[in-house]
């Protein structure tokens, strides 16, 4: 942007100077008359004509000096009013300061319009990319804005939707209800379970309403589909691991039986083959039993449980490695004793198996954290495996593991309004399993 002129005379000074020049012919005649005396009649009329002509010429010159810059300013202002910010005035001349300010205003308006257009384009792209249906209504509850998801939800062309009232679109009851609600509804283009939210808007001094409708049923179905895919992959892997050797061994025994003369050690071969079949069948039975146990976990039957006594009782059940108990304050939780004991058994078992066949000590402690009781189980094993699937049902990193221990712990914890996590120990080797539950006073 050009620098603002500093040495240019002000417009008022130019107008004053031009006005004085218009009076110059008459003043000069008066001065001449004062110096040389009063001329004759003919001479006076000649001087009058000269004064009139000179004054008229100077007045025209002054008029052009004043009006032409004003015409230029009027043109610039008209362009700004029409939204054309590309025109610029020459900053020299009588109104250089004013032209400079108008040019600066045009630059600012052009920049602001560019930013507004970029923001509008970004907003449009964002709304178009949203899976949620977005509607904007004015103060008369008439539709002024919607995104493609909203158009698909109402199953109509945009030209048929704009300007129509919320009542005509079948959305009035959603605007009149709570500001956030989860409901089952049938729209022209889709039906299912939706999360409906609306809020007040204000633009140009007028009110309006924003309505957002999100299809939670689709999200839940997608999550359910992914969960089934993970489950079926694990089930298929485990079943194939058991059926493949059974099928192979059955084929071997069948070919053995098909021989005309059985070998001398056929009984040992049959016994070994049947042992393999029995072993894999038993493993498959245990796996399916574990699945049934995870799927049929009943709702917790809660009662007041003293945490210290339950932990000491559970620790005595583990005999493979020592379990050190670090006593804490007397805490009580409102929980299902059997389920909580099973969760602690699983955490202790995982901690011990993380150190086998070596040696070490498992440490268990409990503390208060606000309104929760926190139970920590620490081991001195190799640490956490590099995986984010530790709590996924049937995922295991241990040979012969069922993959339901940690999944069952998390299911029990969440059923008691708590949670569980696995982290690496801050000091030393090994891992820490942390289980937290609401205290009994909070549960009641």
Buried (B, 14 or more C-beta within 10 A) or exposed (E): EEEEEEEBEEBEEBBEEBEEBBEEBBEBBEEEBEEEEEBEEEEEEEBEEEBEEBBEEBBEEBEEBBEEBEEBBEEBEEBBEEEEBEBBBEBEBBBBBBBBEBBEBBEEEBEEEEEEEEEEEEEEEEBEEBEBBBBBBBEEBBBBBBBBBBBBBBEBEEEEBEEBBBEEBEBBEBBEEEEEEEEEBEBEBBEBBBBBBBEEBEEEEEEBBBBBBBBEBBEEEEEEEEEEEBBEEBBEEBEEEBBEBBEEBBEBBEEBEEEEEEEEEBEEBBEBBEEBBEEBEEBBEEBBEBBEEBEEEEEBEBEEBBBBEBBBEBBEEBEEBEBEBEEBEEBBBBBBBEBBBBBBBBBBBBBBBBBEEEEBBBBBBBBEEEEBBBBBBBBBBEEBEEEEBBBBBBBBEEEEBBBBBBBBBBBBBEBBBBEBEBEEBEEEEBBBBBBBBBBBEBBE
